[in-house]
Amino acid sequence: MNNPTPTTTTDRRSVLKYGAGFGLALAWPNSRVLGANDDIRIGVIGVNGRGQSHISGFSGMKGVRLTALCDADPNVLDARVTAASDKQGFAVKGYVDMREMFEKGDIDAMSTATPNHWHTLSGVWAIQAGKDAYIEKPISHNVWEGRQLVKLARKEKKICQGGTQSRSIGSIQAAVKFVQDGKLGKIKFVKGMCYKARQSIGQGGGGTIPDGVDYDLWCGPAELESPLRRKRFHYDWHWFYAYGNGDMGNQGIHQMDVARWYLGENTIAPRTLSIGGRLGYEDDGETPNTQLVWHDYDSAPLFFETRGLPKSKEAQADWGKNMESPEEFEGLSGVGVVVACEGGYVYTGAGGQVKVKDKDGKDMPSPEAFKTENIFENFITAVRSRKVEEQYADCEETHLSSALCHTGLISHRLGAAMKKGEVLEQIKGDALLADRFGSMADHLGRNGVDLAKEDIVLGPMLKFNPETEWAEGNGDLDSIANALATREYRAPFVVPEVL
């Protein structure tokens, strides 16, 4: 993916604070493939939330030593360093700045669970420092930078795994093979779902930065926002475009990945449309809490549905226990994927539950689960073998699925507010899309949102070139869409273009 227009005026030589020491062809003196006694030494970056799972996963693994932790919040960092050192029986080093960890941390590979806006750059810096990298989902904050990470990993021959861990679940692997082997006939459509409770984050912003946090480092490539537009510093960054990608790019990326996997598509979709909004309450969040994205692949459409409201207005008394189920599989979790085939349906839940029905709705036996490693073990297996193909979730797979989240949000951000009737008039040419929008409208109606009176945003049907991953053929919208497919990087936190 080549950048059609410059996104920053920063000189390439000043992209990375440490100058020549962070060149693209860098090989640091302390870089090596294996640590002492052939142990692989791991450093984890971002240890407040999901990073704790990384710590747990690697610290108890045979042949692996957790040697370094990094976080911009020293209070969080100190607690994690103490706990990890006590658990392992040897000192774990702590770093506030990942660049120092790459230089002095005595690691062979890094694993990162930072906020989304840091995912790609942390991977880039790790690879430039001669390290392999495990990067949480979404693997990028925007389409362009994700492709640069993939190109760099290939160029430097590094193992780079994405955090789309559903690919390591044996029951899901077996279900995907079952569908791709044609056991239920041709796929008619695939529906990814993120029906997950997300209550209002409040209004007025004005949150405080925790004492001791290096806020410049925390923001990294993004703007130095002041005052904060959110009340809660941690986690609520997900709902702001500068740092996060909404719930489609948070929880939903897992289900987006499985949906694309079922289809067997290895590019972004050539056409993408979004319908959605932040509905049911008013708060400071920017990203939609309710969204229908249509990825119009030539083989079959991929729908993605985000619903942050529960079943009904009455159910809002206990949001977390009152979410909707997929219509095809009543009673099952709405965080999952449904594949509609000519001969039946397959459901895949986020935790690996698989259900199969024939076209008449009669239960069928589920395929037997494959034996697999967990996603962290699989990363270490590939680090040892140096075989990209042994990874369950190679960085390119996670990039493509992350990019589908990004392109869906781009369509949303370029959309116009409309009432229900206006939207139906615009999409009436596709019965399946109109049906899914009707389901969304019914869901909103049960939560007190009447789309005949309230607006929802209909985005344009954007055409993308699957080879270049840029918007093409949309007239004046191309330049606007492509500006949203990358970002203005704040020096020195700049993702470099990889040729």
C-alpha positions in Angstrom: 0.0 0.0 0.0 1.7 3.2 -1.2 0.8 6.5 0.4 -0.7 8.7 -2.3 -0.2 11.9 -0.4 2.3 12.9 2.4 0.7 12.6 5.8 3.4 14.5 7.7 6.1 17.1 7.1 8.5 15.4 9.5 11.9 14.6 8.0 12.4 10.8 7.8 15.7 11.2 9.7 13.8 12.5 12.7 11.0 10.0 12.6 12.4 8.0 15.5 13.9 9.8 18.5 17.0 7.6 18.7 18.2 8.5 15.2 20.4 6.0 13.4 20.0 3.5 16.1 16.5 2.8 14.9 17.2 2.5 11.2 15.1 0.1 9.1 18.1 -2.2 8.7 19.0 -2.0 12.3 20.7 -4.9 14.1 21.5 -4.0 17.7 24.5 -5.6 19.5 22.3 -7.2 22.2 19.9 -8.7 19.7 19.8 -12.5 19.3 17.3 -15.2 18.5 17.5 -17.1 21.8 18.3 -16.1 25.3 20.5 -18.0 27.8 19.9 -21.7 27.9 17.8 -21.3 24.7 15.1 -19.6 26.7 13.2 -17.0 24.7 13.2 -13.7 26.6 9.9 -11.7 26.4 9.1 -8.1 27.1 5.5 -7.1 27.5 4.3 -3.5 26.7 1.0 -2.1 28.1 0.3 -4.1 31.2 -2.8 -2.5 32.7 -5.6 -4.5 31.0 -5.2 -7.2 28.4 -1.5 -7.1 29.0 -2.0 -9.0 32.2 -3.1 -12.0 30.1 0.1 -11.6 28.1 2.1 -11.7 31.4 0.3 -14.8 32.6 0.6 -16.5 29.3 4.3 -16.1 28.8 5.5 -16.2 32.5 4.4 -19.8 33.0 5.6 -21.2 29.7 8.4 -23.7 29.5 11.4 -22.4 27.6 10.3 -18.8 28.0 11.3 -16.1 30.4 9.5 -12.9 31.0 12.4 -10.5 31.5 10.9 -7.0 31.0 7.7 -5.0 31.4 6.8 -1.6 30.0 4.0 0.9 30.7 3.6 4.7 30.6 1.8 4.5 34.0 4.5 3.8 36.7 2.0 2.9 39.3 0.6 0.1 37.1 4.2 -0.9 36.1 5.5 -1.1 39.6 2.7 -3.5 40.7 3.1 -5.7 37.6 6.9 -5.9 37.9 6.7 -6.8 41.6 4.1 -9.5 40.9 5.9 -11.0 37.9 9.3 -11.0 39.7 7.7 -12.8 42.7 6.0 -15.4 40.5 9.1 -16.2 38.5 11.6 -16.0 41.3 13.9 -13.6 39.5 14.0 -9.8 38.8 11.9 -8.5 35.9 13.0 -5.1 34.6 10.5 -2.3 34.3 10.5 0.5 31.7 8.3 3.5 31.1 9.6 4.0 27.5 9.6 1.0 25.2 12.5 2.4 23.2 14.7 1.9 26.3 13.3 -1.6 26.8 14.3 -2.5 23.2 17.8 -1.1 23.8 18.4 -2.4 27.3 15.8 -5.0 28.1 17.6 -8.1 27.1 14.6 -9.5 25.2 14.3 -11.6 22.0 10.6 -10.8 21.4 8.0 -8.3 22.6 4.3 -8.7 23.2 2.2 -5.6 23.3 -1.3 -4.7 24.6 -1.1 -0.9 24.5 -4.1 1.2 23.4 -4.8 0.8 19.7 -3.0 3.9 18.5 0.3 2.4 19.6 -0.1 -1.1 18.2 1.6 -0.7 14.9 4.4 1.6 16.0 5.4 -0.6 18.9 5.6 -3.5 16.4 7.6 -1.4 14.0 10.1 -0.3 16.6 10.4 -3.9 17.9 11.2 -5.3 14.5 13.6 -2.4 13.8 15.3 -3.4 17.0 15.7 -7.0 15.8 12.8 -8.5 17.8 9.9 -10.7 16.9 6.6 -9.2 17.8 3.1 -10.3 19.1 0.7 -7.4 18.6 -2.8 -7.2 20.1 -5.8 -6.7 17.9 -6.6 -4.6 16.1 -3.0 -4.8 14.7 -3.3 -1.2 13.5 -5.1 2.1 14.1 -5.6 2.6 10.4 -5.3 0.7 7.1 -2.1 2.2 5.9 0.1 1.6 8.9 -1.1 -2.0 9.2 0.3 -2.7 5.7 3.6 -1.0 6.6 4.0 -3.4 9.6 3.4 -6.4 7.4 5.9 -5.2 4.8 8.5 -4.5 7.5 8.0 -8.0 9.1 8.6 -9.6 5.7 11.5 -7.4 4.8 13.3 -8.1 8.1 12.2 -11.8 8.2 10.7 -11.4 11.7 7.8 -13.4 13.2 4.9 -11.0 13.7 1.7 -12.5 15.2 -1.6 -10.7 15.6 -3.8 -11.0 18.7 -6.8 -12.5 16.9 -6.7 -15.5 19.1 -9.9 -17.1 17.8 -7.7 -18.6 15.1 -6.0 -20.8 17.8 -9.3 -22.4 19.0 -9.6 -25.9 17.7 -13.4 -25.9 17.4 -13.3 -22.8 15.3 -10.6 -24.2 13.0 -12.7 -27.3 12.5 -15.8 -25.3 11.8 -14.1 -23.1 9.2 -12.8 -26.2 7.4 -16.3 -27.8 7.6 -17.8 -24.8 5.8 -14.9 -24.4 3.3 -15.1 -28.1 2.4 -18.6 -27.4 1.2 -20.4 -29.6 3.8 -23.4 -27.1 3.7 -23.0 -26.0 0.2 -22.3 -22.5 -1.0 -22.1 -19.6 1.4 -24.9 -17.1 1.0 -23.6 -14.6 3.6 -21.6 -14.3 6.7 -22.7 -12.2 9.7 -20.3 -11.1 12.4 -21.8 -9.8 15.6 -20.7 -7.7 18.5 -23.8 -7.5 20.7 -22.1 -6.3 23.8 -23.2 -3.9 26.6 -21.6 -0.5 26.4 -23.2 2.1 28.6 -22.9 5.9 28.4 -19.5 7.3 29.3 -21.1 10.5 30.4 -20.8 14.1 29.2 -18.5 17.0 29.9 -15.1 15.2 29.7 -12.6 16.7 32.0 -11.0 13.5 33.2 -7.7 13.6 35.0 -4.4 12.0 33.9 -3.3 9.6 36.6 -0.4 10.9 38.7 3.0 9.9 37.2 1.8 8.9 33.8 4.1 10.1 31.0 1.2 11.6 29.0 3.4 12.5 26.0 4.4 8.8 25.7 0.9 7.6 26.3 -0.4 9.7 23.4 2.6 8.8 21.1 1.4 9.1 17.5 -1.8 10.7 18.5 -2.6 14.3 19.5 -1.8 15.6 23.0 -5.4 16.1 24.0 -5.9 18.7 26.8 -8.3 18.9 28.5 -9.4 15.3 28.2 -12.7 14.8 26.4 -13.5 11.7 28.5 -14.0 11.3 32.2 -12.2 8.0 32.6 -8.6 8.0 31.4 -8.2 4.3 31.0 -10.4 2.2 28.6 -12.8 5.0 27.4 -10.2 6.0 24.8 -11.7 3.2 22.8 -14.6 5.5 21.8 -12.5 8.3 20.4 -11.1 8.2 16.9 -7.7 9.6 17.9 -6.9 6.5 19.9 -9.5 3.8 19.3 -11.7 2.1 16.7 -15.0 1.7 18.5 -16.3 -1.7 19.5 -16.0 -3.0 16.0 -12.3 -2.6 16.4 -12.2 -3.6 20.0 -14.3 -6.8 20.6 -15.6 -7.0 17.1 -12.3 -7.5 15.4 -12.3 -11.1 16.6 -15.6 -11.8 15.0 -14.7 -9.8 11.9 -11.6 -12.0 11.6 -13.5 -15.3 11.9 -16.2 -14.0 9.4 -13.5 -13.2 6.8 -11.8 -16.5 7.5 -15.0 -18.4 6.7 -15.2 -16.6 3.4 -11.6 -17.4 2.5 -11.1 -13.8 1.4 -7.5 -12.6 1.5 -8.0 -9.0 0.6 -10.1 -6.1 2.0 -13.5 -5.9 0.5 -13.9 -4.0 -2.9 -17.0 -2.2 -1.6 -18.0 -1.2 1.9 -21.0 0.7 3.4 -21.9 1.6 6.9 -25.2 2.5 8.6 -25.0 3.5 12.3 -24.7 6.0 15.0 -24.3 6.6 18.7 -27.8 6.1 19.8 -29.9 5.4 22.9 -28.1 8.0 25.0 -26.0 11.2 24.6 -22.5 11.2 25.8 -19.0 12.3 24.8 -18.1 9.2 22.8 -17.5 9.6 19.0 -17.6 6.1 17.6 -20.9 4.4 16.8 -22.4 2.1 19.5 -24.9 0.7 16.9 -23.6 -0.1 13.4 -24.3 -2.3 10.4 -21.3 -2.6 8.0 -21.7 -4.3 4.7 -18.5 -5.6 3.1 -19.6 -6.5 -0.5 -17.2 -9.3 -1.5 -17.7 -10.9 -4.9 -18.0 -14.3 -3.3 -20.7 -13.4 -0.7 -21.4 -10.4 1.5 -19.9 -10.1 5.0 -22.2 -8.2 7.4 -20.9 -6.9 10.7 -23.4 -5.8 13.3 -22.4 -3.8 16.4 -25.1 -3.4 19.1 -24.1 -1.7 22.3 -27.7 -1.5 23.7 -29.4 -4.6 25.3 -32.6 -6.3 24.2 -34.9 -3.6 25.2 -35.4 -0.4 27.3 -36.6 -2.6 30.2 -33.5 -4.8 29.9 -31.3 -1.8 30.6 -31.8 -2.5 34.3 -29.1 -5.1 33.9 -27.2 -4.5 30.6 -24.6 -7.2 30.9 -27.2 -10.0 31.2 -29.7 -8.9 28.7 -28.1 -8.8 25.3 -29.7 -10.0 22.1 -29.0 -13.4 20.5 -28.6 -14.1 16.7 -32.0 -14.7 15.1 -30.7 -18.0 13.7 -29.5 -19.3 17.1 -31.8 -18.0 19.8 -30.4 -18.2 23.3 -26.7 -18.2 22.2 -24.3 -15.3 22.7 -24.6 -12.3 20.4 -20.8 -12.1 20.3 -20.1 -14.5 17.5 -20.4 -15.4 13.8 -23.3 -16.9 11.8 -22.6 -18.4 8.4 -25.6 -18.9 6.2 -25.1 -21.5 3.5 -27.4 -23.1 1.0 -27.7 -26.2 3.1 -27.8 -24.7 6.6 -26.2 -22.5 9.2 -23.1 -22.6 11.4 -22.7 -20.5 14.6 -19.3 -19.8 16.1 -19.2 -18.1 19.6 -16.4 -16.0 20.9 -15.3 -18.7 23.3 -15.3 -21.5 20.7 -18.9 -22.8 20.9 -20.0 -24.2 17.6 -23.5 -25.1 16.5 -24.7 -26.4 13.2 -28.3 -26.5 11.8 -29.6 -27.7 8.5 -31.7 -25.4 6.3 -34.9 -26.5 8.1 -33.5 -25.5 11.5 -32.8 -29.0 12.7 -29.6 -29.5 14.8 -26.7 -31.3 13.1 -23.5 -32.7 14.7 -20.7 -30.1 15.0 -17.3 -31.0 13.5 -14.8 -32.5 16.0 -12.4 -29.8 17.3 -8.8 -29.9 16.2 -6.0 -30.1 18.7 -4.2 -26.8 18.9 -1.8 -24.6 20.9 -3.0 -21.4 22.5 -2.1 -18.2 20.7 0.9 -17.4 22.9 2.3 -20.9 22.6 1.8 -20.7 18.8 3.8 -17.5 18.7 6.7 -19.1 20.6 6.6 -22.1 18.3 7.0 -19.8 15.3 9.7 -17.8 16.9 11.7 -21.0 17.4 11.0 -22.5 13.9 11.3 -19.1 12.0 8.4 -20.4 9.9 5.7 -17.7 9.2 3.3 -20.3 8.0 3.2 -22.0 11.4 1.5 -19.0 12.9 -2.3 -19.2 13.4 -2.6 -15.4 13.2 0.2 -14.1 11.1 0.3 -10.3 11.0 -1.1 -10.1 7.5 -4.3 -12.0 8.5 -4.9 -9.7 11.5 -4.1 -6.7 9.3 -6.7 -7.5 6.7 -9.4 -8.1 9.3 -8.4 -4.9 11.2 -8.6 -3.1 7.9 -12.2 -4.2 7.5 -13.0 -2.5 10.8 -11.3 0.6 9.6 -13.0 0.8 6.2 -16.4 0.4 7.8 -15.6 3.3 10.1 -14.4 5.4 7.2 -17.8 5.0 5.4 -19.5 5.9 8.7 -17.4 9.1 9.1 -18.2 10.2 5.6 -21.9 9.6 5.9 -25.0 11.8 6.2 -27.7 11.8 8.9 -31.1 10.4 7.7 -34.4 9.1 8.9 -35.4 5.4 8.5 -37.4 6.0 5.4 -34.6 7.8 3.6 -32.2 5.0 4.4 -34.6 2.4 3.1 -35.0 4.3 -0.1 -31.3 4.4 -0.6 -30.7 0.7 0.0 -33.9 -0.8 -1.4 -32.0 -2.4 -4.3 -30.5 -5.0 -2.0 -33.1 -7.1 -0.1 -30.6 -8.7 2.3 -29.1 -5.3 3.3 -32.6 -3.9 3.8 -33.5 -6.9 6.0 -30.5 -6.4 8.2 -31.2 -2.7 8.5 -34.8 -3.6 9.5 -33.4 -5.9 12.2 -31.2 -3.0 13.5 -34.1 -0.6 13.4 -36.3 -3.1 15.4 -33.5 -3.5 18.0 -33.2 0.3 18.4 -37.0 0.6 18.6 -37.1 -1.8 21.5 -34.6 0.5 23.2 -36.7 3.6 22.7 -35.0 4.9 19.6 -37.5 5.6 16.8 -35.6 6.0 13.5 -38.6 7.7 12.0 -37.9 10.6 14.3 -34.2 10.2 15.2 -31.3 10.3 12.7 -29.0 7.5 11.8 -25.9 7.9 9.6 -25.9 6.3 6.2 -22.3 6.2 4.8 -21.4 6.0 1.1 -20.8 2.8 -0.6 -17.0 3.2 -0.9 -15.0 1.4 -3.5 -11.5 0.2 -2.4 -8.8 -1.3 -4.6 -8.0 -4.6 -2.8 -4.5 -4.5 -4.2 -3.4 -1.0 -3.1 -5.8 -0.8 -0.2 -6.7 2.7 -1.1 -10.2 4.1 -1.9 -10.5 4.4 -5.7 -13.3 5.3 -8.0 -15.3 7.4 -5.6 -14.7 10.8 -7.2 -14.1 13.6 -4.7 -14.5 11.2 -1.8 -11.3 9.4 -2.6 -9.0 12.0 -1.1 -11.2 12.3 2.0 -11.5 8.6 2.5 -7.8 8.1 2.0 -6.9 10.7 4.5 -8.9 8.6 7.0 -7.1 5.5 5.9 -3.9 6.9 7.5 -3.2 9.7 10.0 -1.1 12.7 10.8 1.6 11.3 13.0 3.0 13.4 15.8 6.8 13.4 15.7 8.9 11.5 16.7 6.1 8.9 16.9 5.8 8.3 13.1 5.2 5.0 11.3 7.6 5.0 8.4 6.7 4.0 4.9 8.3 0.6 4.1 9.3 0.2 0.4 
